[in-house]
Amino acid sequence: MVADSSVLLVVTVAYLAMVMGVSLWGYRHSKTEEDFLAAGRSIGPWVGGAVLAATQISAGTFVGTLGRHYLTGVSWTWIWFGVWAGWAASALLVAPKLRRFGALTVADYVGTRFASEGARTLAAGLIIVCYSILLTAQFQAIGEIASAVFGVSPMLAMGALLASTGFYTALGGVRSSSYIEFVQTLIMLLALVCAVPVVIAHVGGITALGEYVGSIEPRMTAWWFSGKELLAFGLAFGLGIAAAPYEMTRYYSMRDVATVRYAIGISMMMQVLIGTCVMLLGIGIRGVFPYLPSPDQASSIMASTLMSPLLGSLFLMAMLSAIMSTVNSILLVTGGAFAHDLYKRLINPAATDQRLVWVNRLSIVALAVIPFWMATLKLGDVQAIVIEQAKFIASFFFVPVVFGLNWRRGTKQGAIWSMVVGFVACLTWTFTLQRSFASHGIDSVEVGVVLSALTFVVVSRLTPPTPEKNLAVFFQARQGSDPSGSNIAKLML
Amino acid sequence: MGFGGFGGFGWSFYGFFAAAVVWLVTYFVWAARAAARDRRQANGR
């Protein structure tokens, strides 16, 4: 039982010691902004793949997704193909071009591709706002898990998350964060893979589980959701993944273009394993506890009742890793957006590299404290906040990124108006029209992306093209795998 | 829509694994070919 606090304490201390040790190593090796925000372009495919998996897997996977399988069975797992379609789109249309560009932030791309400081500032500002809201949800999640599993005050748990994650992110930047996320992904995989046989053994094996759960509700072992529903959910997830800033910035830190492609594949391989285990655990817990009051309780009840002290503690560390890795990735993006895209461009263009590293660190701390405060106000349900912010990001960012990287004629006015229209359309649909149109199954993200795309194309056609020198880096013939790690962005920015 | 099939699960269960394997194999074959093509172009061939 996890109630055996001595085992949990030892596991937690060992985990935090690892995190702090790697952070101190990263601190000593982060002298320049390129070190801090892009790990000196040194990340290989396995660490890179684990990083991409860790940033995507969050508390929502361990609580929300597992709970969804508990409630509806197998078919929800097909949603992963929407996620992987987003990854494939990124590998095909986004990641290689961004890595060849080799900048430091996503707004760097916007500013250079569209030759517009206004578009850069708008992108940086919207990213900071949306990701601060996502961070609020992560703080709320840790508060709720700590309260439900340990009976610990949510404020204490949120404070611990703020102190630990804020500290190690600010200290070591992308370099140490990448290696910490590699270990965190291994912890998640190990905990999930070990948990599956334990839970299935409780119901007498996989065949007994299938027959029992199918007898409770036949759709659980067949199709709970229709193909149309799965496609709509999958599309929403895929659009968010293809242009997610916290994934895109990590491409910059990898060695070369080939590494980025392989890292995405390795990340999907890990996600297949994670998705399979989460599905089996959700169904397995339904077999053991068929009538829990809330499906979201499935994972914490499993960790505290079905597992040995060591495995239960490992599973809780995996949940903690999922939250910490997401928080860490978001902070790196928001801190970088403020320090690199706002402070350096608008406040102090003469800032030295060393000063910028420290502004990054201070921005990370400041941008962690604000969502912490917002989380204490409990603005909404955790899962709803996570989903809504992902829709907003996709609505204002998918088109400038995916279209902008693959259509030369896109202009700065097209980019700026597509971001504004996508954001406002998603906002309007979410808060006004969505309810009355709910029967049509049209989601706010689909409305946001479609209107953003139309705006981008129409406005771009009506405005002067982007200068050729800004387009060359994104549209010239492939330049090989950039083995030297040299980056074109240095010449452009 | 009824449940059943091999081992108590229907093809929504087994089909997922089969589709995931096909997806990954296709992806890695594409990634390897893209890397080889990039190397050829970098070498000017």
Interface residues (C-beta under 8 A of the other chain):
Chain A: V74 S75 T77 W78 W80 F81 W84 A88 A91 P96 I206 T207 A208 L209 G210 E211 Y212 V213 G214 P218 R219 M220 T221 A222 W223 V257 A258 R261 Y262 I264 G265 M268 M269 V272 T276 M279 A477 R478 Q479 G480 S481 P483
Chain B: M1 G2 F3 G4 G5 G7 G8 F9 G10 S12 F13 F16 F17 A19 A20 W23 L24 Y27 F28 A31 A34 A35 R37 D38 R39 Q41 A42 N43
